[in-house]
Amino acid sequence: MKARKVKVLQINQYCGFGSTGKIVLDIADLVIANGDECRIAYGRYEAPESYETYKIGGKFNNYEHVLETRLLDNHGFASRYATRKLVKYIKTYNPDVIHLHCLHGYYLNIKILFDYLKVSGKKIVWTFHDCWAFSDHAAYIDYDENGNLPKQYAKEDLTEYPTAKFSPFHNYKRKKEIFSNVPNLTIVTPSKWLKEMTEQSFFSQYPVEVIHNGIDLTKFYPDKNDKLLVNYGISSKKKIVLGVASVWDKRKGFIYMNQLAESLPIDDYQVVVIGKLAGDYEISDKLVHIAQTEDVNEMRQWYSNAAVFVNPTLFDNFPTTNLESLACGTPVVTFDTGGSPEALNFSVGYVVKEKNTFDILEGISHVKLISKSEVINWSKNFEKNKKYNEYLYLYGR
C-alpha cells in the first residue's frame, strides 16, 4: 500500500500544444494513473480543462517579454511579476517534485525561479528539449571548428529564435551563474546527442539521464486512405515522399525537400511538405505544400500513404515526427545530425552522412526494400507509456 501521494508540478511553455505540450500531458496522465497528483504551470495559449493547471502571466506579460527580447536580448529575464506569482503558487501547492521543461518562450524569469529552487529543498527534474539552457542566445547550437561548445554567438545569429535587434552577449555568463549549484537537480535529455553536449557544458556538475520521447500508438498506426490524395489532386499511383515540421525554418532543411521535388521523376513520385514556411522560399511547382494541419487523423493518413518520410533537419534533439512515421509503417530517411538518427536502425530507415540531395535520393532508393511490418514492430520500442514511466522512476528515486 502506498504511503501517500507524490505531488508533481510540471512547468512548460505550453500545455497540450506542440510537441513539448503533448509530452507534458502524457507524463501527467501517467502520474495520475499511478495514483499520484500532477499539476501543470504553463505560459502560452490555453490548456485542456480536464487537467489541473496554472497560467503564468497573460498577454501583457507575453508582449512585455517579447519587447525586452527584441530590444535587449533579455529572453528568460523578463516576466518578473508573473514569475513571483508563480513562486507563490508553488509554495502554496508544495509539490514533492518540480519537473521543468522549456523555460524559454516569453513567459518566465529564470533568475527569480531559480533563486527559489535553490532554497526550496524540492527534487527537481529538468528535461532539455533543446540547447537554450547552455547557449548564449539560440535554442540550437553546434560545436565550433575546434569541437567545443560556443560560449558566445555571433551577431547574425540574433535573427534566429528568440529574435533580437541587439545583444550585450552576456546571457551565457548569466545562465551559468543562475543554473549552477542547484541542489537535487537531475537533467534529462531525449537524445544521447544532447546528453553529450550537456555534459560538455557547465551542466556537467549534474547527473544527466537519457529518456527518449514516446509516441501514442493509439493515434499513430497504419491507416492508408487514397481519398486523402484525391483531395489534393495526387494520383494514388505515385509514391509519396513526405516531409513534416511545425515550422520549416532554416534549421529544418526545406531546401532539400524543394530539391527532391525537382530531382525525382514526377510521373512516379510526389513530394508533399506539411508545415508553415518561415522564410522567403521559392517553392517548386512540382511540390505540394500544405501550410499546417492539427488534425491527428489526417496526419496519420499522410504518414501511412507515404512511401518514405524524409527528415532533412540540420539540428534537432529527438524528432517525434520520425516516431510518428515509424508507427504508421513508413521508413525514415534523415541526416546524421543531432538526435534524429537515434530512432532508427538499418532495417527501418536510412541515415544520410552527407548533407546533400544526392545522398537523400540514395536513401529513398534503399528504403524501398524495407518491410512495413518490421518498421511497425520497431516503433513499439517508443510507446509513450513505456518511455515516460522512466520519469516516474526518476521522481521516486
Secondary structure, 3 states (H helix, E strand, C coil): CCCCCCEEEEEECCCCCHHHHHHHHHHHHHHHHCCCEEEEEECCCCCCCCCCEEECCCHHHHHHHHHHHHHHCCCCCCCHHHHHHHHHHHHHHCCCEEEECCCCCCCCCHHHHHHHHHHHCCEEEEECCCCHHHCCCCCCCCCCCCCCCCCCCCHHHHHCCCCCCCCCCCHHHHHHHHHCCCCCEEEEECCHHHHHHHHCCHHHHCCEEECCCCECCCCCCCCCCHHHHHHCCCCCCCEEEEEEEEEECHHHCHHHHHHHHHHCCCCCEEEEEEEEECCCCCCCCCEEEECCCCCHHHHHHHHHHEEEEEECCCCCCCCHHHHHHHHCCCCEEEECCCCHHHHCCCCCEEEECCCCHHHHHHHHHHHHHCCHHHHHHHHHHHEHHHHHHHHHHHHHC
